[in-house]
Amino acid sequence: MDKRGKMKIRVGRVVSTKMQKTIVVEVERLFRHPKYKKTVKKTSKLYAHDEENRCIPGDLVRVAETKPLSKLKRWRLVEKLEGKTE
């Protein structure tokens, strides 16, 4: 097994690329409300490191958890799943 342990992996959509080497990824998750039993959709924004600035808003990407890279960045880009190729 890897020395670093099991990293969390998330799939989401890029919503912003306005920072250098950083993308903002919106991740959705579905869960059942404990009391009302209705399915609830909740979104989270993750700041991820994109070394080559290869993503554009709207791309579907896979990100992995990593050590803190800055005040907000705790994720890194693993791969681009779908989107325009440049």
C-alpha positions in Angstrom: 0.0 0.0 0.0 1.1 3.6 -0.6 3.0 5.3 2.2 0.6 8.2 2.2 -2.4 6.1 2.8 -5.8 6.2 1.1 -6.5 9.5 -0.6 -10.0 10.8 -1.2 -11.0 11.1 -4.8 -13.8 13.3 -6.1 -15.3 14.0 -9.5 -16.7 17.5 -10.2 -17.2 20.3 -12.7 -14.8 23.2 -13.0 -16.5 26.5 -12.3 -13.6 28.9 -12.2 -10.0 29.2 -13.5 -9.3 32.8 -12.7 -6.3 32.1 -10.4 -2.9 31.0 -11.6 -2.4 27.2 -11.3 -5.7 26.9 -9.4 -9.1 25.7 -10.4 -12.4 25.7 -8.4 -14.3 22.5 -8.7 -17.9 22.1 -7.7 -18.7 18.6 -6.3 -22.3 17.4 -5.8 -23.3 14.7 -3.3 -26.7 13.1 -2.7 -27.9 11.9 0.7 -31.2 11.1 2.4 -32.5 13.6 4.9 -32.5 11.8 8.3 -35.9 13.0 9.4 -37.9 13.6 6.2 -36.3 10.8 4.1 -36.1 13.0 1.0 -33.1 12.9 -1.2 -31.1 16.2 -0.8 -28.4 17.5 -3.2 -25.6 19.4 -1.6 -22.7 21.1 -3.4 -19.2 21.8 -2.2 -16.5 23.9 -3.8 -12.9 22.5 -3.8 -9.8 24.5 -4.7 -7.4 22.3 -6.7 -3.9 22.6 -8.0 -3.7 22.6 -11.8 0.0 22.9 -12.7 -0.3 23.3 -16.5 -3.5 25.5 -16.4 -5.1 23.0 -18.8 -8.7 23.2 -17.5 -11.4 25.6 -18.6 -14.8 26.2 -16.9 -17.3 23.4 -17.7 -14.7 20.6 -17.8 -15.4 17.4 -15.8 -12.3 16.5 -13.7 -11.1 14.1 -11.1 -9.3 15.6 -8.1 -7.4 13.9 -5.2 -6.8 15.0 -1.7 -3.2 16.1 -1.0 -1.3 18.0 1.7 -2.2 21.7 2.2 -0.7 23.7 -0.7 -2.0 27.1 0.4 -4.6 28.6 2.7 -7.5 27.0 0.7 -5.9 24.4 -1.6 -6.0 20.9 -0.4 -6.7 19.0 -3.7 -4.8 18.4 -6.9 -6.0 17.7 -10.4 -5.6 14.0 -11.3 -7.2 13.9 -14.8 -9.6 15.7 -17.1 -12.5 13.3 -17.8 -14.3 15.3 -20.5 -14.2 18.8 -22.0 -12.6 20.6 -24.9 -9.1 19.6 -25.8 -6.7 22.5 -26.4 
